[in-house]
Amino acid sequence: MKNKRIGEIVIGSDHGGFALKEKIIRYLEGKSIPVKNLGTFCEESCDYPLIGYQVAEEVSLGKVKRGILICKTGIGQSIVANKLKNVRAALCYNKEAAELSRRHNDSNILVLGSKFCSPERAKEILKVWLATEFEGGRHLRRIKQIKNIEERTL
């Protein structure tokens, strides 16, 4: 899974995703993939939008190519991340969704819901998401349309 094109991955979660985040960090580090952990750093209740924004901002500004966000359902983190320009956050509950989010949508943030993904499933989803390349072609046209929408709404 070691992929130099990916580089460092930024990761964050709220308290509901903390335990899964910690397991994913260990998994990535075991694969020699550098990880920047933006929190949370404990299971004490916190507000997911603040962490989601920090992770998405790193991707939006081009500081990293990819990020991972986790909360209980993944829905809240998806909503927050997709507010930022150049972010295509994909909430994935299975490997097929992860693969298609990369092939067709060039997703750059993987969002996981800890309530619906065991650590084993999350690792399988992550492995596929990291290994899948963007197809381009007709999908690139659609990504450009998304960028045009972003420009009009700023």
One Martini backbone bead per residue (centre of mass of N, CA, C, O) as a GRO file, in nm:
protein
  154
    1MET     BB    1   0.050   0.067  -0.006
    2LYS     BB    2   0.285   0.220  -0.075
    3ASN     BB    3   0.247   0.577  -0.167
    4LYS     BB    4   0.398   0.857  -0.295
    5ARG     BB    5   0.147   1.016  -0.409
    6ILE     BB    6   0.008   1.062  -0.131
    7GLY     BB    7   0.147   1.074   0.133
    8GLU     BB    8   0.029   1.253   0.360
    9ILE     BB    9  -0.218   1.200   0.614
   10VAL     BB   10  -0.508   1.338   0.725
   11ILE     BB   11  -0.664   1.324   1.059
   12GLY     BB   12  -1.007   1.295   1.201
   13SER     BB   13  -1.214   1.325   1.506
   14ASP     BB   14  -1.439   1.248   1.716
   15HIS     BB   15  -1.541   1.077   1.989
   16GLY     BB   16  -1.695   0.855   1.809
   17GLY     BB   17  -1.403   0.806   1.633
   18PHE     BB   18  -1.147   0.762   1.805
   19ALA     BB   19  -1.088   0.455   1.812
   20LEU     BB   20  -1.071   0.419   1.504
   21LYS     BB   21  -0.849   0.625   1.449
   22GLU     BB   22  -0.625   0.484   1.609
   23LYS     BB   23  -0.625   0.226   1.431
   24ILE     BB   24  -0.564   0.364   1.161
   25ILE     BB   25  -0.297   0.487   1.235
   26ARG     BB   26  -0.150   0.222   1.291
   27TYR     BB   27  -0.193   0.105   1.013
   28LEU     BB   28  -0.048   0.324   0.845
   29GLU     BB   29   0.223   0.313   0.994
   30GLY     BB   30   0.264   0.007   0.918
   31LYS     BB   31   0.274   0.123   0.598
   32SER     BB   32   0.447   0.393   0.587
   33ILE     BB   33   0.227   0.619   0.646
   34PRO     BB   34   0.191   0.934   0.694
   35VAL     BB   35   0.053   1.110   0.989
   36LYS     BB   36  -0.192   1.366   1.063
   37ASN     BB   37  -0.312   1.451   1.381
   38LEU     BB   38  -0.616   1.656   1.464
   39GLY     BB   39  -0.809   1.480   1.609
   40THR     BB   40  -0.896   1.376   1.867
   41PHE     BB   41  -0.741   1.274   2.203
   42CYS     BB   42  -1.031   1.172   2.304
   43GLU     BB   43  -1.360   1.073   2.447
   44GLU     BB   44  -1.440   1.349   2.478
   45SER     BB   45  -1.657   1.567   2.415
   46CYS     BB   46  -1.709   1.709   2.083
   47ASP     BB   47  -1.682   1.912   1.791
   48TYR     BB   48  -1.680   1.812   1.464
   49PRO     BB   49  -1.654   2.072   1.283
   50LEU     BB   50  -1.368   2.161   1.370
   51ILE     BB   51  -1.215   1.908   1.269
   52GLY     BB   52  -1.325   1.888   0.984
   53TYR     BB   53  -1.213   2.159   0.893
   54GLN     BB   54  -0.910   2.109   0.938
   55VAL     BB   55  -0.884   1.876   0.740
   56ALA     BB   56  -1.011   2.011   0.486
   57GLU     BB   57  -0.811   2.248   0.470
   58GLU     BB   58  -0.559   2.086   0.398
   59VAL     BB   59  -0.679   1.995   0.127
   60SER     BB   60  -0.778   2.261   0.001
   61LEU     BB   61  -0.470   2.392   0.015
   62GLY     BB   62  -0.260   2.143  -0.055
   63LYS     BB   63  -0.095   2.010   0.189
   64VAL     BB   64  -0.269   1.762   0.107
   65LYS     BB   65  -0.425   1.500  -0.074
   66ARG     BB   66  -0.532   1.342   0.193
   67GLY     BB   67  -0.819   1.232   0.395
   68ILE     BB   68  -0.965   1.162   0.729
   69LEU     BB   69  -1.297   1.098   0.859
   70ILE     BB   70  -1.463   1.066   1.191
   71CYS     BB   71  -1.775   0.937   1.303
   72LYS     BB   72  -2.046   0.778   1.384
   73THR     BB   73  -2.177   0.819   1.071
   74GLY     BB   74  -2.030   1.060   0.874
   75ILE     BB   75  -2.222   1.292   0.801
   76GLY     BB   76  -2.112   1.546   0.936
   77GLN     BB   77  -1.829   1.539   0.807
   78SER     BB   78  -1.927   1.558   0.515
   79ILE     BB   79  -2.060   1.830   0.530
   80VAL     BB   80  -1.819   1.996   0.617
   81ALA     BB   81  -1.602   1.923   0.402
   82ASN     BB   82  -1.792   2.010   0.144
   83LYS     BB   83  -1.758   2.331   0.196
   84LEU     BB   84  -1.484   2.307   0.063
   85LYS     BB   85  -1.263   2.376  -0.153
   86ASN     BB   86  -1.146   2.089  -0.325
   87VAL     BB   87  -1.356   1.898  -0.189
   88ARG     BB   88  -1.410   1.524  -0.187
   89ALA     BB   89  -1.621   1.381   0.019
   90ALA     BB   90  -1.655   1.027   0.119
   91LEU     BB   91  -1.903   0.818   0.221
   92CYS     BB   92  -1.800   0.489   0.341
   93TYR     BB   93  -1.929   0.137   0.390
   94ASN     BB   94  -1.760   0.024   0.137
   95LYS     BB   95  -1.552  -0.079  -0.116
   96GLU     BB   96  -1.713   0.012  -0.364
   97ALA     BB   97  -1.750   0.306  -0.282
   98ALA     BB   98  -1.451   0.370  -0.260
   99GLU     BB   99  -1.374   0.309  -0.549
  100LEU     BB  100  -1.580   0.503  -0.691
  101SER     BB  101  -1.487   0.765  -0.549
  102ARG     BB  102  -1.218   0.757  -0.707
  103ARG     BB  103  -1.277   0.689  -1.010
  104HIS     BB  104  -1.524   0.914  -1.043
  105ASN     BB  105  -1.458   1.158  -0.799
  106ASP     BB  106  -1.181   1.208  -0.667
  107SER     BB  107  -1.150   1.153  -0.381
  108ASN     BB  108  -0.986   1.319  -0.074
  109ILE     BB  109  -1.204   1.218   0.140
  110LEU     BB  110  -1.251   0.991   0.394
  111VAL     BB  111  -1.556   0.869   0.530
  112LEU     BB  112  -1.645   0.745   0.857
  113GLY     BB  113  -1.857   0.517   1.043
  114SER     BB  114  -1.828   0.370   1.352
  115LYS     BB  115  -2.115   0.230   1.366
  116PHE     BB  116  -2.064   0.076   1.059
  117CYS     BB  117  -1.742   0.027   1.120
  118SER     BB  118  -1.519  -0.179   1.154
  119PRO     BB  119  -1.190  -0.200   1.166
  120GLU     BB  120  -1.170  -0.407   0.938
  121ARG     BB  121  -1.348  -0.262   0.731
  122ALA     BB  122  -1.197   0.007   0.730
  123LYS     BB  123  -0.932  -0.111   0.618
  124GLU     BB  124  -1.049  -0.215   0.353
  125ILE     BB  125  -1.151   0.054   0.250
  126LEU     BB  126  -0.880   0.205   0.264
  127LYS     BB  127  -0.717   0.028   0.075
  128VAL     BB  128  -0.890   0.088  -0.176
  129TRP     BB  129  -0.879   0.399  -0.170
  130LEU     BB  130  -0.563   0.417  -0.199
  131ALA     BB  131  -0.538   0.227  -0.473
  132THR     BB  132  -0.728   0.413  -0.630
  133GLU     BB  133  -0.778   0.556  -0.933
  134PHE     BB  134  -0.840   0.802  -1.144
  135GLU     BB  135  -0.992   0.796  -1.464
  136GLY     BB  136  -1.133   1.026  -1.589
  137GLY     BB  137  -1.261   1.163  -1.850
  138ARG     BB  138  -1.587   1.204  -1.795
  139HIS     BB  139  -1.515   1.263  -1.494
  140LEU     BB  140  -1.354   1.523  -1.534
  141ARG     BB  141  -1.586   1.694  -1.634
  142ARG     BB  142  -1.738   1.678  -1.358
  143ILE     BB  143  -1.524   1.804  -1.181
  144LYS     BB  144  -1.529   2.075  -1.332
  145GLN     BB  145  -1.822   2.137  -1.257
  146ILE     BB  146  -1.775   2.153  -0.957
  147LYS     BB  147  -1.571   2.385  -0.967
  148ASN     BB  148  -1.772   2.586  -1.090
  149ILE     BB  149  -1.965   2.586  -0.852
  150GLU     BB  150  -1.767   2.685  -0.643
  151GLU     BB  151  -1.709   2.961  -0.779
  152ARG     BB  152  -2.016   3.066  -0.765
  153THR     BB  153  -2.037   3.029  -0.426
  154LEU     BB  154  -1.812   3.243  -0.311
   0.00000   0.00000   0.00000
